[in-house]
């Protein structure tokens, strides 16, 4: 049977979960449609999701559609949970992007569509809520073409918008007007079709030819059909179902190929065991196969790319495969399927099962830009709090956990205030730990200003370690992270010592000269040396006269920070791109306020009685702007913003205390970690 892994995505409150319920009902999986307001939907399983009426965790449910098994994934719409959406995008065959017929294209809609197009995920658009007062599908179609992509084709017309009787009528086969409009869009989106369109004698405009070409280009994410309707009343749902069947491509993996899959979600079962959600692209994973985890295995079964019951890694002890509204136990999960695997104690989100998929693990959403101090209400819960937050970070790898040993505080990085509420509620309800948040601050980063180098030689004061380490640092292109290379012979010392240096380099760069994480940096090892394994006469190995990996782990931070100090670093803060709409007569008050908050208005456009201002603003000032906006615009202003880039901090560089050691102070560091 054919398989389609389908994502439902949208800005918050556009109706994703309601659409999911309607599709499940249309497929016969559920007898009664749940309500987000009533808190009885299939995919919102968390108590907090039901209370708040929002999706927090992605959920998978399966149904059969005209011979195609659809694994439908409902994703969060609130920007605080963008990490959940990011993980899902890497496992999709196709997507439906939901847009409200009342609110139109919103901030999150633009972010999602940009990413869907960048990843070339075949996408249909569904204009929802045509039964709501204020609905205007034609206006939203125009917004989609202007703000998302011009390569869209309306697949029908609406009637009685804004009333409970609103409906959607798809264009019939043989409709010449539809064929003409669709052909023009296809010609703009594809040079091959354009040439055929220009050179043809009219045959290219036949309805059958146009629909065939539309399906082919939709499958390649070049064009996007647009449907409309209401998830609440069911209007337009049959047309959307037909569009999913006709336009979105099914999975094309080979179950007999070497296994290749991605872990996109990690939950914990009733007994605390990890449950890994895996999308298989190729191959098959069976019960008792061994899957590598954090135990050091590389690839599957070392590097072979095939699973084996006698390989390294964790053993798969249970498999459930999503199928027609349930997830029954199965002996294997194969190409195209989504399964829940148990037994993988060290598994993390983003792990590859088997052969890595080219480009399949790339991240396209920005990391969190806020961090907050989490304090237990009961001091006796401090140890339990750290363990609980560690487990939550396993389920969301973009929620970084940091312990400040100087201030004895625990920090977590977040996207916003709603996510903070989720963390607090989860800790209270699942772990019995009441917490409070002391303060929230913006997460800055450091980048090297130039080149720097340093080295310490073995047997030379003040180096107390049996190791020679020399390092050179230099800037690398934006977004490249941390890279490590060798300017010494690979055989100049044992591989384990090189590994110790590389791992310590990456760990040390989590805190630079000002205490922030250092990125976009290349580090090269320029000097190496060690004392070979030695012993006294007729004795056993004596580490007091032989080099160990520990010598390199202790010395590397000293050398690295000396090189970094010579290079110098610049502190950068996160900046948002904003889109602000307000009455035209309030611009005189809005623009100066933006400037006072460090914003840079890059464009202003007046349309009738309204105005649009776009530009950049430091992430730290976005919340303040949101608070001031109602007073500046008589309550009529609307602000959308999203992370765009890092920019140099104006004024003195903000610092934060270093944690477990301070290699900047050599004397203190050597006292703490003396050999």
N, C-alpha and C positions, 0 to 999 in steps of 0.2 A: 504494500500500500504506500502511496505517496505521502510525504510528510512536509508540513509547512510550519516553521517556528515564527510566530507572528507577534509583534510587539504593538501594544496600544499606548500611545504617548500623547501628552497634551500639557498645556498650562493648567495649574490648579483650578478646579471647579469648572473645567470645560466639559466634563461628563464622561471621562474615560471609564470609570468603574461602572457607571450606568450602562454604557455601551457594551462593556464586557458581559454584564448580566443579560442584556437583550440578545447578544449573539449566542450565549449559552442556552437561552430559552428557545431561540429560533432553531438551534441544533437538537433540541430535545433533551439536553443534559439536565436541566432543572425544570420543574413544573410551574414554579412561581418565581417571578422576578423580584429580587431583593431590592431594597432601597438604601442608598447611602445615608439618608436622613434617619431612617429607622435602625441602621446599623446591622442589617442582616444580609449583607452581600456575601457572595462566595469567596471573593479574593481578599477582602479586608478581614483577616482573621485575628489580628491583634486587638485587644480590648481598647487600646488608645486609638486605633484606627476607627473603630466603631463609634467611640465617643466623639472624636474630633471630625468625623466625616471626611477624612483624607486618607490617601494611600501612603504608607510609610515604607513598607517592604514590598519588593516585587513578588508577585505570586504567579504560579503556573497552573493552568487548567486546560484540559484536553477535550476535544470533541471532533466528530467526523463531519465533513462537509463535502457532499457529492463525491465520496470515494477518497477524499484527502483527509488525513489525520492532522488536525491543526492543534499545535501546542501554543495556546494564547497566553501571553505574558502581560499582566497588568502592572504598570510601573507608576511610581510616584509622580505627581505633577508639581508639588511645591519645590522651589529651588533649593531649599535646605537639604533635600534628599537627592540631589543631582548625581551623587555617587552611585546610588542604586540604578539610575537610568543608564549611566555609563557602562556598567557591567553587563547590562542586558543587551545593549547595542551590539556588542561583539559576538553575540550568538544568534542574531536574527537572520532569517531569510527574507523577511519583508516587514513592513510596518504600516499602521494606520495612524496618521497624525490628526488629532481631533481639534477643531477650532470652533469656538462659540459663535453662533449667528448673532448674538447680542454684543458681546465684548469684542469680537473680532480677533485679529492677530495681536498677541500680547508678548511680553518680554521673553518668557520661557518658550513660547512658540517659535520665536526667531532663533533662539539658541539651539533648540532641538532640530529645526529644519536645516540649519547650517551644518550640524554634525551628521545628520542623515545623508545630506548631499555629499559631504566630504568622504564618508565611508561608503558611498554609492550603494546604499540600502534601498531597494525598490519600495516606494512609498505611495500610498493612496491618502488623500485628504478627505475628511468627513466634517462638513459644517453642521454642527449639532445645535439642538435647542431652537429649531425653526418655529416651534409652537410657543415660544416665550414672547412676552410683550417686548417690543423693540427689536425683534429679529429682522434682519435685512441681509438676505443671502447674497444679493447682487453687490452690495457694498463690501461684504466680506470677500467675495470672489476677487474684487478689484484690489483689496488690501493684500490678499495672498499673492496676486501677480506682481504687486508693487514691492512688498516687503519680504516675501519669501523667495519666489522664483516666478519668472514669466512663463516657464514651461509647464503650464497647467491646462487641463482640458475639462470643462464642465460636462458632466455626463447626463445631465437632465435639467429640469426646471422645477421650481417650487411654486406652490400656490397657497393662498390663505395664510400667509406668514403672520405670526403674532397671535394666532388663535389656536384653540385645541384641535381644530380640524386641519391644521397645516399639513401639507403632504409634498411628496417628491415624485415626479414622473420621469423615468429615464427616457432618453431619446431612443426611438424605435430603430431597428435595423432598416436601412434604406433611407434614413433621414438625410436629405441632401445638404440641408443647412448645417447639421452637425458635422458631416463629412468635410465640408469646406473649412469650417473653423478649426477642426482637429488637424486637417492637413496643413494649414498655415502654421500651427504650433509645431507640428512635427518637422516641417521644413526649417523653421528657425532653430530647432534643437539638434538637427542632424544634417550634415552636409550631403550624405548619400541620398537621403530622401529629398533634399532640396533640389539636387540635380535631376532626380527622376521627376519631381514636381514641375520643374521648369521645362524639361524636354518632352514631357508626356503630351498626349493629345486628349487628356481628360480621363483616361483609364485609371490613373493614379488616385482619382477622387472617388472611386467607387467605395461604398460603405464597407464592404467586406475587406478590401485592401487597406483602408484606413484603420479599421479595428485591429487587423492583423499587425500592422506596423506599430499601432499604439501599444499593443500588448508586448511586442518585442522591445520597444524602447522603454516602457515602464519597467520591464525585467532588468534592464541595464541602468535604471535610475536616471534616465535622460529626460523623461516626461512623467507627469504625475496627474492621473485622473482625479477629479474632484466630485464627490457625492455630497448629498445633503439630506437632512432628516431630523428625527427626534428619537433619542434613545429611550425616552420615557413613554412616548405613545407608540413607538415602533415604526413611525413613518420613515420611508427610505431605507429600512434595514434590509429588505429583500434585494434591493439594487446594490447595496454595499456588499452583501454576501456574494452576489454574482460577480461583483468586481474583484473581490478577494480570490474567488475561484478562477476568474479569467485572466487577471493581470499580474498576480504575484507568483513568482517562480517557487517551485518546491525544492526541498533539499536534494542535493545531487551527490552525496557521499557514497563511498564504496565500502560495504560492510566487511569485505575480505581484504581490504588494504591494511597497512600498519595503523594501529590505533592513533587517533588524533582528536583530542577533546579539550574543552576549557571549563574550569570551575568558575561559575559566575555568582554563586551564592553559597553561604555556609550558615546552617542553622544548628541548633542543639536539640537533641531529643529529650524525652522525659527523664532519662537517666544521666543527662549531661553529655552524651556522646555526640560527636560531630556528624552532621549530615551534609554531604557535599552535593550541590546541584550541578550536574555536568551536562553540557551539550557536546555530543559526539559528532564530529565532522566526517571522520572516516574510521573504519575498523570497528572492533567489538571489544568490550570489556566484560569479562565473565566473573562469576563468583570464584573466590579464592585466587584470582589473579593478584599480583603484587603491583602496587602503584607507588612510585617514589614520592617522598615527602621531604620533610626537613631533616631526614637522617643522612643526607649527603649524597643520595643517588642523583645521577645526572641523566635526564631522559628516562625512558622506560627500560628497566633491566640494564642500568648503566647507561649505554649510549646506543643500544640496538634499535630502539624505536618499536619493539614488539613486547607484548606482555607475556609473562611466564609465571607459573606457579612456584618456581624455585628462584626467582630473581630477588633483587633487593627492594626495600621499601615496605609500605604497609599493605596488609592483605585485605582485599575487599570482602567484607563479611555479609553484606546485604545489598540488594539492588531492587529498587522500585522504578518502574517506567510509566510515565504519564500516558494514559490511554483512555479516551472516551469518558471523560469526567472523573476518572479515578487514577490512582497510582498503584496498581497491583504489583505484588512481588514477582520478579522475573529472574531467570538464571543469567541474563546478559542484557546489556544495553548496546545498541548498534548505531551505525552512521545515521545521522539525521534525528535521532531520538534525544530526549532529555530524560535523564535518570537521577534518582537520589541514591547516593552511595554511602554506606556506613563502613566503619573500620579504618578510615584514613585519619588517624589521630593527629598527624602533622599537617593536614591539608589547609591551604589558605586560598582565599579568593584570588583569582587570576592565575592559579597554578595550571600548568599544561599537563594533560594526560596523554602521554605518548609523544608523537612527533609534533613539534611546534608548528602552528599554522602561520604562514607568512603574513605579517601585518595584523594578526588576529588579536594581539594583546596591547595594541597601541592605545594610550589614553589621550582623550581629546578634551576633557573637561578640566577646568582649573582646580587646583587643590584648595582646601579650606583656607580662608584668610583671617580667621578669628581663632583665638585660643582663650580658654577660661579656666580658672582655678576651681577644682572640685574638692569640697571639704565634707567629711562625714559629720553628720549631726552628733553622733556618738563617737567620741575619740577611739573607743575600742574597736570600731569598724574599719580602722585605717588599713590594716592588712587585707581584709576582705574586699575593701573598695578597690585596691590596686588589682587584685585578682579578677574582680568582676569587670573592671574597665578593660583589662587585657583581653578578656573573652569578647567583649563588645567590639573591640578594635579588630579582632579576628573576623567578625562578621561585616565590618566596614573598614577596609584598610586605609581609606582616606581620613578616618578619624584617628589621628596620630595621638599616641600617649607619651607624655614626657614627665619625668619625675625630677624636680628641682631639689637636689640634696642640700643646697645651701639654705633655702628657705623652708625645706621639708614640706613641699607642696606638690600636688599632682595636677598636671595640666592636660586637657584634651583639646584638640583642634576641631572646630565646627564650622558650619556654613551659616548658621543664624540662630535666632532665639527659639524658633519652633523645634529645631533639633535639640536644643538644650533641654526643653521640656520633655522631649522623648527620652533622652538619656536619664533624666531624673526619675521619670515614671517607670522606666524599665528597671532601674536599679532598685526602686522601692518594691515593685510588684514581683519581679523575678528573683531578686537576691535579698530582699528584706533590708536594704540599706538606704536610710534616709540621708539625702545630701543637700547641700546648699552651694551656690556659686558665689565666690568672693568677688571676682572682677573679670572683665572680658577685655582683651586687647588685640590689636592687629598683629598678625604674624608677618614680620619682615624677612628678608633674605639678604645674604651677602654675595657679592661677586668680586673676583680678583681685579685689581686695577692694572697690574702689569706682571712681569715675570719675577720670580724669586727662587733662590736655591740655598740649600744648607746640607751639611753632612756631619756625622760623628763617626770617628774611626775606632775600631776595636783596639783595646789596650792603651787608649790615649785619654788622659784626663780632660774634661770631667765626666767621661763616659764610663759608667760603672757596669755596663752590660757587655756580654760576649757577643757583640754584633756590630757590624758596620752598616750604616744606612745613610744614603744620600738621596735627596729628593729635589726635583725641580717642579715648580708650579707655574702655570700660565693660563690666561683666559682661553675659553673655547666658545663656540657659537651659542647664542641664546637657545635655551631648551635642551642642550646636550647633556645636562646633568654633570656627573663626575665620571671621568675616565681615568684608567690607570694603565701605564705602559712601561716597558723596560728599555733603558739605555745601557744595560749591562748584559753580559752573556747569560743565556738561560741556564747554562750548566755551571755557573759560578757558585751556586749553592743549592741545597736541596729544595725541591718544589714547595715543600711545606713552609719554608721560611718566606718564600715569595708570597704565598697565600696569606701568611700571617701579616705581612706588610700591607698587602692590598686591602684585606678586610679591615685592618686598623686605620688605614687612610680614610676609608669611607665612613667608618664610625666616628673618627675624630672630626671630620668635616661637618658633622651635624651641628657643631658649634664653632663659629669662626672667631675672629678677633673681637667682635662685638657681641658674641653669644648667639648669633643667628646661624641657620644652616647655610653652608656655602655650596653653590652650584655653578654650572657653566665653567668648570675648571678641569684642566688636564694635569695629571700628576705623573711624573716620570721618575723611575728609580735610576739614579746615576752612580751610586756606589753600593757595593755589597761585599760582605765578608763574614766569616764565621770561624769558630774553632771546631774542628772535626770531633766526632764522638771519641772520647778518651776515657781511660781508666788507669788506676794504679796497677802495678805489676801483679799479674794473676788475680786481679780484682774485677768487679762488675762495673758497669757504666757509672761514671761519677759526673753528675750534672754541674758540680761546682767547678769543673774544669772543661766543660763542653757547652757549646751553644745549644739553646733550645728555642722553640717558637716563642716562648714567653719573653726572651731577650728582645726579639724583634717587635713584639707587641708593646713592650714598655718604652723602647727607644723611639719608635716611629712617631708618636705624638710630639715629642720634643723637636725632632728634626722637621716635621711637617709644619708645625706652628712657627718655627724660626723662618722657614722659607716663605710662609704666608705673610709673616710680618714684614719681610723684605719686599714682597710684592705689593702689599697693601690691599685692603678691601673697601668696597663701597656698600653701604646699606641702602637697600631699595624697599619701598613699600608697595603693597598692591594698589592698583588703580582700577576704577570701574569706568566703563563706557555707559553714559546715561542718555535716556530719551525722555524728555520732559514736555508734557502738553499742558497749556494754561491759557486763560483768556488773554487776548492780545493786549488789552489795556493794563495787564499786570506785569508785562515784561520789564517795565522800568524798576519794579521792585525785585523781581526774580533774578535778573542777571547780576546786579550788585551782590545779592546774597550768595549766589553761586561763587563769585570771585572771592568773597570773604572766606568761604569754606575751602578755598584752594582749587575750586573747579575752573575749568577752561572751556567756556562756551565756544565751540568751533563753528556752529552754524545756527542761524535763526531764520525761521520761515513763518510768515503770517499768512493764514488761510481764513479769509473772512473775519469772524470775530475771535478766532482761535489762533494760537501760535505754537510752534514746535521748536524746542531748543535741544541741540545734541552736542555732546562733548565728553570730556573726561573729568574725573573727580577722584581724589584719594578715597580708598575704601573706608578709611577710618571716619570720614565725614558724611558718608551716605546716610546713616541713621539720623544724624543731626539735620540734614537737608529734608528728610522725610518728615521730621517733627515740625520744621518751620514752614513747609510748603502750604498746609491748609490756611495759615494766617496770611501768607503772601498772595494767595490766589482765591480768596473767599471760599475755600473748600473745594474749588473746581480743578485744582492741579492734579495731574497724574504723572508719577515717576516710575520708570523702568530702568534698572541698571544691572549690569553683569560684569564680572571680572574680565579685564582686557589685557593687562600687562603689569609688569613691575616697573616702577619709575624711581629715580633717585629721591631720597628723603630730603626735604628742604630743612635747613637748619642743622643743629647738632644730631649726630647719628644716635638713635635710641639703642640702648644696651639692655641686656638681661643677664642675670648671673649665670656663670658656668656651673655645671653640675658635679659629676663624680670626681673629676680631677681638673687641674688647671695647668696644662703644659706651658702656658705663657710664663708661669713662675717656676723656673727650672729647680730652684732650691727646694721649694715647697713640694713640688711634684716628686722629686727624688726621695724626699723624706717619707712621703706617703706610700710610694710603690717601690721602695728600695729592694734590691735583689735578695 
